[in-house]
Amino acid sequence: MSKVKILNGTTLPNIPWQPRPEGHTLPIWRYTENPIIKRNPLPGIARIFNSSVVPYGDEFIGVFRAEATDGVPFLYLGHSKDGINWQYEPNVIPMVNEKGENAIPFYQYDPRLIKIEDAYYIVWCQDFYGASLGVAKTTDFKHFERLENPFIPFNRNGVFFPRKINGMYKLLSRPSDSGHTPFGDIFISESPDMVYWGRHRHVMSPNGSNWWEGMKIGGGANPIETSEGWLLIYHGVCNTCNGYVYTIGGAILDIDEPSKVLYRSRRYLLTPEEWYEERGFVPNVTFPCSTLQDDATGRIALYYGCADSYVGLAFTDVDTLVDYIKENDGAGWNDHDLGRR
């Protein structure tokens, strides 16, 4: 029985899981059979990475960033009984607009998938005359309706909260440019209807005193609601003499005003160390996109992209992760405020 409670969660007796290795000091530990998705996973697809998974019935369903052999990324559906071994649908996820017309973007990447009330939402990055966010909705994973793009360019790393807060949908994002942005803060916006977005607030800036997140940060997995606040697993980026390094960090946000950061770990949760994280199409990347959590045991399974080439799986539990973030808290005044100027 965990001391920190996962709220409004799901009991997942079949959550992927391995116990913490003896002597392991970090709060997240890797699956020993990583990567769970390797190169050339299906015909015409060179790489799957930066993907998102949810429970669906007594199984799991995922939306996967699939990089085709022509270099163009699109989103594909996958199905799994155990959350580790995946079967993929052969075609790009079909999307239509409100009139039933084809509305598949030119390309799509870095999806997040979430259930809010009785529907599932996908948010991804795309081209809308520049890097921007796209959103689609489904109730059955057969029919997908494109919604209005939430923001004008330039924006990336859209992440929804799993429920309305004070009657409003909430969305994290990272304003950027269309290049490999050398800057970036996390912001939060709200909407009454998933169409009109406003009341933008600042959440966090890069922390220059922490090498691993000194250049830019961005949302990762969907926030997990706990008795301590919203548990946010995000990514931080630093620039080295050998290029960018993407590392996984953690924070806890206020449950009613999530633009306020309560705690923020100055120490990373996971950084590239294994061959499949250090070596690939884009080396030195651990990019969190999705979690599964079991509210009965507090177990958390984390899916993360590795070197823009693979999907990795890691594990933690809510007590371990919350305790680590609080014990290594480095949040400052700029984190604790409302984020409005």
MOBELMO-V807195 format. One record per pair of residues at least 4 apart in sequence whose ideal C-beta (glycine too) atoms are under 7 Angstrom apart, sorted by the first residue. I is the first residue (numbers start at 1). J is the second residue. If there is no record, write none. Layout:
BEGIN
I;J / I;J
END
This chain:
BEGIN
2;297 / 2;298 / 2;317 / 2;318 / 2;319 / 3;319 / 4;226 / 4;227 / 4;228 / 4;298 / 4;318 / 4;319 / 4;322 / 5;226 / 5;227 / 6;224 / 6;226 / 6;293 / 6;295 / 6;298 / 6;318 / 7;225 / 7;226 / 7;227 / 8;163 / 8;225 / 9;293 / 9;295 / 10;55 / 10;295 / 11;294 / 11;295 / 11;296 / 12;55 / 12;292 / 12;294 / 14;82 / 15;292 / 15;294 / 15;299 / 15;301 / 16;82 / 16;83 / 16;84 / 16;301 / 16;313 / 17;299 / 17;301 / 17;315 / 18;31 / 18;32 / 18;315 / 20;24 / 20;29 / 21;29 / 24;29 / 26;269 / 26;270 / 27;269 / 27;316 / 27;320 / 27;321 / 27;324 / 28;269 / 28;270 / 28;302 / 28;314 / 28;315 / 28;316 / 29;314 / 29;315 / 30;34 / 30;274 / 30;312 / 30;314 / 31;36 / 31;313 / 31;314 / 31;315 / 34;274 / 34;276 / 34;312 / 34;313 / 35;276 / 35;306 / 35;310 / 35;311 / 35;312 / 36;84 / 36;311 / 36;312 / 36;313 / 37;41 / 37;48 / 37;86 / 37;310 / 37;311 / 38;310 / 39;46 / 39;47 / 39;309 / 40;46 / 41;45 / 41;48 / 41;88 / 42;88 / 44;68 / 44;69 / 45;66 / 45;67 / 45;68 / 46;67 / 46;68 / 46;69 / 47;67 / 47;281 / 47;308 / 47;309 / 48;64 / 48;65 / 48;66 / 48;311 / 49;65 / 49;305 / 49;306 / 49;308 / 49;309 / 49;310 / 49;311 / 50;65 / 50;109 / 50;110 / 50;287 / 50;289 / 50;305 / 51;62 / 51;63 / 51;64 / 51;65 / 51;111 / 51;289 / 51;303 / 51;311 / 52;62 / 52;63 / 52;111 / 52;112 / 52;113 / 52;289 / 52;290 / 53;60 / 53;62 / 53;83 / 53;290 / 53;292 / 53;303 / 54;61 / 54;113 / 54;114 / 54;115 / 54;120 / 55;60 / 55;292 / 56;60 / 56;61 / 59;79 / 59;80 / 59;81 / 60;80 / 60;83 / 61;77 / 61;79 / 61;141 / 62;78 / 62;86 / 63;75 / 63;77 / 63;111 / 63;113 / 63;122 / 64;75 / 64;76 / 64;78 / 64;88 / 65;73 / 65;75 / 65;109 / 65;110 / 65;111 / 66;73 / 66;74 / 66;76 / 67;71 / 67;73 / 68;72 / 68;74 / 72;107 / 73;107 / 73;108 / 73;109 / 74;92 / 74;107 / 74;108 / 75;92 / 75;93 / 75;108 / 75;111 / 75;124 / 76;88 / 76;89 / 76;92 / 76;93 / 77;89 / 77;93 / 77;141 / 78;86 / 78;87 / 78;88 / 79;87 / 80;84 / 80;85 / 80;86 / 83;292 / 83;301 / 84;313 / 92;104 / 93;144 / 94;104 / 94;144 / 95;103 / 95;104 / 95;136 / 95;144 / 95;146 / 96;100 / 96;101 / 96;102 / 96;103 / 96;145 / 96;146 / 97;101 / 97;103 / 97;146 / 98;145 / 103;146 / 105;126 / 105;127 / 105;134 / 106;127 / 107;126 / 107;127 / 108;124 / 108;126 / 108;134 / 109;124 / 109;125 / 110;124 / 110;125 / 111;122 / 111;123 / 111;124 / 112;123 / 112;158 / 112;159 / 112;160 / 112;222 / 112;289 / 112;290 / 113;120 / 113;122 / 113;290 / 114;120 / 114;121 / 114;160 / 114;162 / 114;222 / 115;120 / 115;162 / 116;121 / 116;160 / 116;162 / 116;163 / 118;139 / 119;137 / 119;138 / 119;139 / 120;138 / 120;139 / 121;135 / 121;137 / 121;160 / 122;135 / 122;136 / 123;133 / 123;135 / 123;158 / 123;160 / 124;134 / 125;131 / 125;133 / 125;156 / 126;132 / 126;134 / 128;132 / 128;149 / 128;153 / 129;153 / 130;153 / 130;154 / 130;178 / 131;153 / 131;154 / 131;155 / 131;156 / 131;176 / 131;178 / 132;149 / 132;151 / 132;152 / 132;153 / 132;154 / 132;155 / 133;149 / 133;150 / 133;151 / 133;155 / 133;158 / 133;173 / 134;149 / 135;147 / 135;150 / 135;194 / 136;144 / 136;145 / 136;146 / 136;147 / 137;145 / 137;147 / 138;143 / 138;144 / 147;194 / 147;195 / 148;195 / 150;171 / 150;197 / 151;155 / 151;173 / 151;197 / 154;175 / 154;176 / 154;177 / 154;178 / 155;173 / 155;174 / 155;175 / 155;176 / 156;174 / 156;176 / 156;218 / 157;173 / 157;174 / 157;218 / 157;219 / 158;171 / 158;173 / 159;172 / 159;219 / 159;222 / 160;171 / 160;222 / 161;165 / 161;170 / 161;223 / 162;222 / 162;225 / 164;168 / 164;169 / 165;170 / 165;256 / 165;258 / 166;256 / 168;190 / 168;191 / 168;192 / 169;190 / 169;191 / 169;194 / 170;188 / 170;190 / 170;258 / 171;188 / 171;189 / 171;197 / 172;186 / 172;188 / 172;203 / 172;219 / 173;187 / 173;189 / 174;184 / 174;185 / 174;186 / 174;218 / 174;219 / 175;187 / 176;181 / 176;184 / 177;181 / 181;216 / 182;215 / 183;216 / 184;216 / 184;217 / 184;218 / 185;202 / 185;204 / 185;205 / 185;217 / 186;203 / 186;204 / 186;217 / 186;218 / 186;219 / 186;234 / 187;200 / 187;201 / 187;202 / 187;203 / 188;201 / 188;203 / 188;258 / 188;259 / 189;197 / 189;198 / 189;199 / 189;200 / 190;197 / 190;198 / 190;199 / 191;195 / 191;196 / 191;197 / 201;259 / 201;338 / 201;339 / 201;340 / 202;259 / 202;339 / 203;259 / 203;261 / 203;339 / 204;217 / 204;251 / 204;261 / 204;264 / 204;335 / 205;334 / 206;213 / 206;214 / 206;215 / 206;216 / 206;217 / 206;236 / 207;213 / 207;214 / 207;330 / 208;214 / 210;214 / 210;266 / 210;330 / 211;238 / 212;236 / 212;238 / 212;247 / 212;268 / 212;271 / 213;217 / 213;236 / 213;237 / 213;238 / 213;247 / 213;249 / 214;238 / 215;237 / 215;238 / 215;239 / 216;237 / 217;234 / 217;235 / 217;236 / 218;234 / 218;235 / 219;234 / 220;233 / 220;234 / 220;235 / 220;248 / 220;288 / 220;289 / 221;233 / 221;288 / 221;289 / 221;290 / 221;291 / 221;302 / 223;230 / 223;231 / 223;232 / 223;253 / 224;231 / 224;291 / 224;293 / 225;230 / 226;231 / 226;318 / 226;322 / 228;252 / 228;322 / 229;252 / 229;253 / 229;254 / 229;255 / 229;262 / 230;252 / 230;253 / 230;255 / 230;258 / 231;252 / 231;321 / 231;322 / 232;250 / 232;251 / 232;253 / 233;248 / 233;250 / 233;288 / 233;291 / 233;302 / 234;249 / 234;251 / 235;246 / 235;247 / 235;248 / 235;287 / 235;288 / 236;247 / 236;249 / 237;244 / 237;245 / 237;246 / 238;245 / 239;244 / 240;245 / 243;284 / 245;272 / 245;284 / 246;284 / 246;285 / 246;286 / 246;287 / 247;268 / 247;271 / 247;286 / 248;268 / 248;269 / 248;270 / 248;286 / 248;288 / 248;304 / 249;265 / 249;268 / 249;269 / 250;265 / 250;269 / 250;321 / 250;325 / 251;261 / 251;263 / 251;264 / 251;265 / 251;325 / 252;262 / 252;263 / 252;322 / 252;325 / 253;258 / 253;260 / 253;261 / 253;262 / 254;258 / 254;260 / 254;262 / 257;338 / 259;338 / 259;339 / 260;336 / 260;337 / 260;338 / 261;331 / 261;335 / 261;336 / 263;325 / 263;326 / 263;329 / 263;331 / 264;329 / 264;330 / 264;331 / 264;335 / 265;269 / 265;324 / 265;325 / 265;328 / 265;329 / 265;330 / 266;328 / 266;330 / 267;328 / 270;286 / 270;314 / 271;286 / 272;277 / 272;278 / 272;284 / 272;285 / 272;286 / 273;277 / 274;278 / 275;279 / 276;280 / 276;306 / 276;307 / 276;310 / 276;312 / 277;285 / 277;286 / 277;306 / 277;307 / 278;283 / 278;284 / 278;307 / 279;283 / 279;307 / 280;306 / 280;307 / 280;308 / 280;309 / 280;310 / 281;307 / 281;308 / 281;309 / 282;307 / 282;308 / 283;307 / 285;305 / 285;306 / 285;307 / 285;308 / 286;304 / 286;306 / 287;304 / 287;305 / 288;302 / 288;304 / 289;303 / 289;304 / 289;305 / 290;303 / 291;300 / 291;301 / 291;302 / 292;301 / 293;299 / 293;300 / 294;299 / 298;317 / 298;318 / 298;319 / 299;317 / 300;315 / 300;316 / 300;317 / 300;318 / 300;321 / 301;313 / 301;315 / 302;314 / 302;316 / 303;311 / 303;313 / 304;312 / 304;314 / 305;311 / 306;310 / 306;311 / 306;312 / 316;320 / 316;321 / 317;321 / 318;322 / 319;323 / 320;324 / 321;325 / 322;326 / 323;327 / 324;328 / 325;329 / 331;335 / 331;336 / 333;337
END
